[in-house]
Amino acid sequence: MSKAGILLATADPPAPAASPPRRRGVEIALIVLAVLLSVYGYCAVGFARNGSVPPGAAGYGAGLGVLALVAHLAVRFRAPGADPLLLPVAVLLNGLGLVLIYRLDLETPGDEAAPAQLVWSTLGVALFIAVVLLLRDHRVLRRFTRTCAVSALVLLTAPIFFPAVNGARIWIRVAGLSIQPGEFAKVLLAVFFAAYLAENRGALTRTGRRFRRLRLPTGRVLGPIVAVWLVSVGVLVLERDLGTSLLFFGLFVVVLYVATGRTGWLAAGLLPASLGAVAVGRLEPHVHSRIETWLNPFASIEAGEGPNQLAQSLFAFAEGGLLGTGLGLGHSVLIGFAVKSDFILATAGEELGLVGLSAIFLLYGLLVERGYRAGLALYDPFGRLLAVGLAAIVALQVFVIAGGVTGLIPLTGMAMPFLAQGGSSVVTNWAIVALLVRLSDSADRREDGRPPPGGTDDGTDGRTGGGPVGRTGGGPGS
């Protein structure tokens, strides 16, 4: 058994948390705090720009508060054992995103995005409520493994038949409405990866040929999932949406590693990723230009053409310093059309400073940690892999976007979860939080000895597990 497999197989469950009634009390208190902080930010923007409270402050606070309250009631009645931090963190991030978009709307009259973002947020919360109310047991999703895979591929290929936007074919525009199908596809692929690897985790670690310290599974076992991954990544390269391509690759490697407990898969995954990045960077002009900008973000200034978007973003972070200029007092709008989407972190960094930006990253870190915690507390392999996969989606998005706007990696053109303008993104991220809420509630049932509705997949009470992602039994290579 590998060292990683031993750790995964024998790890003790997290210490029992607060009882469900106390959890929901903590949750509603944190939700109230999140709404108050969001309203405070909204008012701070109004005072900074006009010297008075914005006329829509009451409506904004009431709307956000009602959405959060209804979501809380759904969790209280259908998932009483769910983690009390997931929903408040999502509400605070969504509220802060609306504040930042509203602040940027004041700089671009006639191009207001905050009202539309609030509508999309409402749809996202409605989807959150629907998932919590209707999905009583996360294991039901295993019945739709192939449906998820086919649906994800259809969503990924659909934008090929529509015009490119800013050099990438990732949008579907119908009757003035823009949808980004790849956002929904990532959740479907997470379900597919988790279900397929949970079903074949034993074969992945105990069959096939051994190459050095890595045991390669047979093509019959690994073939379908690799085929789906290759097709999805190939389509994304053709669509020039390399950010989502990187996200899918990272999701694939993370879930595969957790399923097998073998670090060799991490090393094996880096090789094709590196070769693919070099090839695409050399052959695709759109990607090549982004790499050139990343390597020398100030080249346009030296050529007398003015600062590009990345340079403006770096200037915004530098201007913010430690404590920031204050909400409404920055100049990140000079970045241009992408300031409300790809570069919204630059606005946060300039106006909230390093302290505020670090707080935002801590909120994302808390969301990811609670997702991983729910996965560790689950005994069924599918639930554990799904929780880890969903949390990994959020973590990878934050890394790719933050790395791009700070110059750590080339720009990828993705939307920051909850913060950035984008209806498809905010709806999808609310769906991710809903699934994590359901998974954390299932984990709580197992911690206090209550079996989930219907028992486990193998007909037991859920107190034992097996394989690399179980708590007992043989680990990888045992």
Buried (B, 14 or more C-beta within 10 A) or exposed (E): BBEBBBEBBEEEBEEEBEEBEEBBBBBBEBBBEBBBBBBBBBBBBBBBBEEEBBEBBEEBBEBBBEBBBEBBBBBBEBBBBBBBBBBBBBBBBBBBBBBBBBBBBBBEEEEBBBEEBBEBBBEBBBBBBEBBBEBBBBBEBBEBBEEBBBBBBEBBBBBEEBEBBEBBBBBBEEEEEBBBBBBBBBBBBBBBBBBBBBBBBBBBBBBBEEEEEBBBBEEEBBEBBBEBBEBBBEBBBBBBBBBBBBBBBBBBBBBBBBBBBBBBBEEBBEEEBEEBBEEBBEEBEBBBEBBEBBEEBBEBEEEEEEBBBBBBBBBBBEBBEEEBBBBBBBBBBBBEEBBBBBBBBBBBBBBBBBEBBEBBBEBBBBBBBBBBBBBBBBBBBBBBBBBBBBBBBBBBBBBBBBBBBBBEBBBBBBBBBBBBBBBBBBBBBBBBBBBBBBBBBBBBBBBEEEEBEEBBBEEEEBEEBBBBBBBEEBBBBB
